Amino acid sequence: MEPQIQFVYIGLTQQLLLGIVDVPNLAEEQNMGAITQAISERRSIRKFLDKPVNEEIIAQIITAGQQAPSRGNSQPWHFVVVNDKSIKAELYEACYNQQLIVDAPFCIVVLGIIDPRKNVPDRTEELVQTGAFGREVKDFADHILDDWDLAELKVDAALNASIPATQMSLAALDFGLGSCWVKLAKDDSVIDVVGANDRFYHAGTLAFGYPDQSPKARPRLPLTEIVSHNKVGKPYF
Protein backbone atom coordinates (compact mmCIF):
# COMPACT_ATOMS: atom_id res chain seq x y z
CA MET A 1 0.00 0.00 0.00
CA GLU A 2 1.37 3.42 -0.95
CA PRO A 3 1.92 5.88 1.93
CA GLN A 4 -0.85 8.48 2.34
CA ILE A 5 0.86 11.87 2.31
CA GLN A 6 -1.05 15.11 2.80
CA PHE A 7 0.64 17.92 0.86
CA VAL A 8 0.16 21.37 2.31
CA TYR A 9 1.90 23.28 -0.48
CA ILE A 10 2.21 22.58 -4.17
CA GLY A 11 4.66 24.88 -5.91
CA LEU A 12 4.15 26.62 -9.23
CA THR A 13 6.20 24.26 -11.35
CA GLN A 14 4.51 21.31 -9.65
CA GLN A 15 1.08 22.78 -10.40
CA LEU A 16 2.02 23.24 -14.03
CA LEU A 17 3.29 19.67 -14.34
CA LEU A 18 0.12 18.31 -12.73
CA GLY A 19 -2.14 20.48 -14.88
CA ILE A 20 -3.63 22.33 -11.90
CA VAL A 21 -2.69 25.74 -13.28
CA ASP A 22 -3.74 26.82 -16.75
CA VAL A 23 -0.54 27.84 -18.51
CA PRO A 24 -1.95 30.37 -21.02
CA ASN A 25 -3.93 32.23 -18.33
CA LEU A 26 -0.98 32.21 -15.97
CA ALA A 27 1.30 33.59 -18.66
CA GLU A 28 -1.25 36.30 -19.48
CA GLU A 29 -1.72 37.35 -15.86
CA GLN A 30 1.99 37.48 -15.04
CA ASN A 31 3.20 38.43 -18.51
CA MET A 32 5.61 35.49 -18.48
CA GLY A 33 5.90 31.86 -19.39
CA ALA A 34 6.41 30.13 -16.04
CA ILE A 35 7.72 26.82 -17.37
CA THR A 36 9.99 28.53 -19.90
CA GLN A 37 11.40 30.77 -17.19
CA ALA A 38 12.02 27.82 -14.88
CA ILE A 39 13.88 26.00 -17.65
CA SER A 40 15.98 29.04 -18.56
CA GLU A 41 16.92 29.74 -14.93
CA ARG A 42 17.80 26.16 -14.02
CA ARG A 43 21.50 25.58 -13.33
CA SER A 44 23.47 22.46 -12.48
CA ILE A 45 24.34 22.87 -8.80
CA ARG A 46 27.40 21.06 -7.49
CA LYS A 47 27.79 22.76 -4.11
CA PHE A 48 25.08 22.44 -1.46
CA LEU A 49 24.39 23.91 1.96
CA ASP A 50 24.52 21.57 4.94
CA LYS A 51 20.77 21.76 5.35
CA PRO A 52 18.29 18.86 5.36
CA VAL A 53 15.37 18.69 2.97
CA ASN A 54 11.87 18.01 4.30
CA GLU A 55 10.48 14.59 3.36
CA GLU A 56 7.25 16.14 2.04
CA ILE A 57 9.30 18.19 -0.41
CA ILE A 58 11.11 15.06 -1.56
CA ALA A 59 7.74 13.34 -2.05
CA GLN A 60 6.46 16.20 -4.20
CA ILE A 61 9.59 16.14 -6.35
CA ILE A 62 9.12 12.40 -6.89
CA THR A 63 5.46 12.97 -7.73
CA ALA A 64 6.53 15.37 -10.48
CA GLY A 65 8.62 12.55 -11.92
CA GLN A 66 5.71 10.15 -11.63
CA GLN A 67 3.67 12.42 -13.93
CA ALA A 68 6.14 12.12 -16.81
CA PRO A 69 5.11 10.82 -20.23
CA SER A 70 6.59 7.61 -21.63
CA ARG A 71 6.37 5.38 -24.67
CA GLY A 72 2.96 3.75 -24.63
CA ASN A 73 2.46 4.94 -21.05
CA SER A 74 4.81 2.11 -20.07
CA GLN A 75 6.39 4.13 -17.22
CA PRO A 76 9.52 1.93 -17.32
CA TRP A 77 11.35 3.50 -14.40
CA HIS A 78 12.13 3.16 -10.73
CA PHE A 79 13.45 5.88 -8.40
CA VAL A 80 15.73 5.17 -5.43
CA VAL A 81 15.98 7.96 -2.84
CA VAL A 82 19.42 7.84 -1.23
CA ASN A 83 20.00 9.87 1.93
CA ASP A 84 21.88 7.36 4.09
CA LYS A 85 25.45 8.57 4.55
CA SER A 86 27.04 5.15 4.18
CA ILE A 87 25.14 4.41 0.97
CA LYS A 88 25.95 7.87 -0.38
CA ALA A 89 29.61 7.09 0.29
CA GLU A 90 29.32 3.97 -1.87
CA LEU A 91 27.44 5.93 -4.52
CA TYR A 92 30.22 8.54 -4.42
CA GLU A 93 32.75 5.87 -5.32
CA ALA A 94 30.52 4.49 -8.08
CA CYS A 95 30.26 8.05 -9.49
CA TYR A 96 34.04 8.44 -9.76
CA ASN A 97 34.39 10.28 -6.43
CA GLN A 98 32.32 13.30 -7.35
CA GLN A 99 32.01 15.33 -4.16
CA LEU A 100 28.49 16.58 -4.81
CA ILE A 101 27.15 13.05 -4.22
CA VAL A 102 28.18 13.07 -0.55
CA ASP A 103 27.48 16.78 -0.05
CA ALA A 104 23.90 16.61 -1.37
CA PRO A 105 21.27 16.03 1.35
CA PHE A 106 19.73 13.40 -0.90
CA CYS A 107 20.12 11.83 -4.31
CA ILE A 108 17.61 10.11 -6.54
CA VAL A 109 19.04 7.24 -8.56
CA VAL A 110 16.93 7.01 -11.71
CA LEU A 111 16.65 3.48 -13.04
CA GLY A 112 15.15 2.42 -16.35
CA ILE A 113 13.42 -0.94 -16.61
CA ILE A 114 15.25 -2.67 -19.44
CA ASP A 115 12.50 -5.03 -20.55
CA PRO A 116 8.99 -3.74 -19.75
CA ARG A 117 7.26 -5.97 -22.30
CA LYS A 118 5.16 -7.98 -19.84
CA ASN A 119 3.51 -4.78 -18.61
CA VAL A 120 2.92 -3.25 -22.04
CA PRO A 121 -0.56 -4.78 -22.67
CA ASP A 122 -1.90 -3.41 -19.38
CA ARG A 123 -0.50 0.05 -20.05
CA THR A 124 -1.80 0.21 -23.61
CA GLU A 125 -5.21 -1.00 -22.43
CA GLU A 126 -5.30 2.04 -20.16
CA LEU A 127 -4.68 4.22 -23.19
CA VAL A 128 -7.50 2.56 -25.09
CA GLN A 129 -9.87 3.05 -22.15
CA THR A 130 -9.00 6.76 -21.92
CA GLY A 131 -9.43 7.25 -25.66
CA ALA A 132 -5.78 7.91 -26.48
CA PHE A 133 -5.90 5.42 -29.35
CA GLY A 134 -7.91 2.49 -30.68
CA ARG A 135 -7.57 -1.29 -30.61
CA GLU A 136 -5.70 -1.41 -33.91
CA VAL A 137 -2.92 0.77 -32.50
CA LYS A 138 -2.87 -1.25 -29.27
CA ASP A 139 -2.41 -4.50 -31.20
CA PHE A 140 0.64 -3.01 -32.89
CA ALA A 141 2.02 -1.31 -29.77
CA ASP A 142 1.80 -4.49 -27.69
CA HIS A 143 4.40 -6.18 -29.92
CA ILE A 144 6.62 -3.31 -31.02
CA LEU A 145 9.42 -4.42 -28.68
CA ASP A 146 9.27 -8.12 -29.56
CA ASP A 147 12.34 -8.14 -31.81
CA TRP A 148 14.46 -5.60 -29.95
CA ASP A 149 17.85 -6.73 -28.69
CA LEU A 150 19.40 -5.85 -25.32
CA ALA A 151 21.19 -2.76 -26.63
CA GLU A 152 17.97 -1.34 -28.08
CA LEU A 153 16.06 -2.07 -24.87
CA LYS A 154 18.73 -0.29 -22.81
CA VAL A 155 18.52 2.78 -25.02
CA ASP A 156 14.74 2.78 -24.66
CA ALA A 157 15.05 2.45 -20.87
CA ALA A 158 17.49 5.36 -20.69
CA LEU A 159 15.39 7.60 -22.94
CA ASN A 160 12.14 7.02 -21.07
CA ALA A 161 13.68 7.29 -17.59
CA SER A 162 15.37 10.58 -18.48
CA ILE A 163 12.00 12.29 -18.89
CA PRO A 164 10.92 12.06 -15.22
CA ALA A 165 14.44 13.05 -14.21
CA THR A 166 14.03 16.34 -16.06
CA GLN A 167 10.66 16.96 -14.45
CA MET A 168 12.05 16.28 -10.98
CA SER A 169 14.93 18.70 -11.50
CA LEU A 170 12.47 21.42 -12.52
CA ALA A 171 10.01 20.71 -9.70
CA ALA A 172 12.87 21.13 -7.20
CA LEU A 173 13.09 24.81 -8.14
CA ASP A 174 9.71 25.44 -6.49
CA PHE A 175 11.26 24.68 -3.12
CA GLY A 176 14.48 26.62 -3.59
CA LEU A 177 16.44 23.46 -4.32
CA GLY A 178 19.13 22.96 -6.92
CA SER A 179 20.08 19.72 -8.60
CA CYS A 180 22.67 18.17 -10.83
CA TRP A 181 22.31 15.30 -13.31
CA VAL A 182 25.18 12.85 -12.77
CA LYS A 183 25.79 10.34 -15.53
CA LEU A 184 29.56 10.08 -15.19
CA ALA A 185 29.35 6.82 -13.26
CA LYS A 186 30.12 3.12 -13.29
CA ASP A 187 26.58 2.06 -14.11
CA ASP A 188 26.90 -1.54 -12.92
CA SER A 189 28.37 -0.35 -9.62
CA VAL A 190 25.49 2.08 -9.08
CA ILE A 191 23.07 -0.78 -9.68
CA ASP A 192 24.88 -2.82 -7.00
CA VAL A 193 24.96 0.07 -4.51
CA VAL A 194 21.18 0.51 -4.55
CA GLY A 195 20.49 -3.23 -4.45
CA ALA A 196 18.98 -3.48 -7.92
CA ASN A 197 19.54 -6.27 -10.44
CA ASP A 198 20.04 -6.74 -14.15
CA ARG A 199 16.41 -5.82 -14.86
CA PHE A 200 17.46 -2.20 -14.40
CA TYR A 201 19.68 0.27 -16.22
CA HIS A 202 21.23 3.27 -14.49
CA ALA A 203 19.84 6.18 -16.51
CA GLY A 204 21.51 8.69 -14.19
CA THR A 205 21.55 10.09 -10.68
CA LEU A 206 20.15 13.42 -9.51
CA ALA A 207 21.83 15.15 -6.56
CA PHE A 208 19.55 17.61 -4.72
CA GLY A 209 20.04 20.27 -2.09
CA TYR A 210 19.87 23.95 -1.21
CA PRO A 211 22.40 25.71 -3.47
CA ASP A 212 25.65 27.04 -2.07
CA GLN A 213 26.62 28.60 -5.40
CA SER A 214 25.10 30.67 -8.19
CA PRO A 215 26.81 29.49 -11.37
CA LYS A 216 26.47 31.38 -14.62
CA ALA A 217 24.59 29.85 -17.50
CA ARG A 218 26.68 27.33 -19.40
CA PRO A 219 27.28 27.93 -23.12
CA ARG A 220 24.70 26.42 -25.45
CA LEU A 221 25.05 25.59 -29.12
CA PRO A 222 23.27 28.12 -31.34
CA LEU A 223 19.83 27.15 -32.60
CA THR A 224 21.09 27.39 -36.16
CA GLU A 225 23.30 24.36 -35.46
CA ILE A 226 20.72 22.16 -33.78
CA VAL A 227 17.46 22.90 -35.62
CA SER A 228 16.40 22.06 -39.17
CA HIS A 229 13.20 22.74 -41.10
CA ASN A 230 11.29 19.66 -42.30
CA LYS A 231 14.51 17.90 -43.34
CA VAL A 232 17.95 17.75 -41.74
CA GLY A 233 20.23 20.42 -43.16
CA LYS A 234 17.51 22.83 -44.21
CA PRO A 235 17.76 25.90 -41.92
CA TYR A 236 14.79 26.78 -39.75
CA PHE A 237 16.31 29.96 -38.36
CORKAHU-V981432 format. One line per field, one symbol per residue. ss: DSSP state (@ for helix, = for strand, . for the rest). A space follows every 50 residues. Layout:
ss: ???
This chain:
ss: ...........@@@@@@@....@@@@@@@@...@@@@@@@@..=...=.. ....@@@@@@@@@@@@....@@@...======..@@@@@@@@@@....@@ @@@..========...@@@@@@@@@@@@@.....@@@@@@@........@ @@@@@@@@@@@@@@@@@@@@@@@@@.======....@@@@@@@......= ===========...........@@@@.=......=..
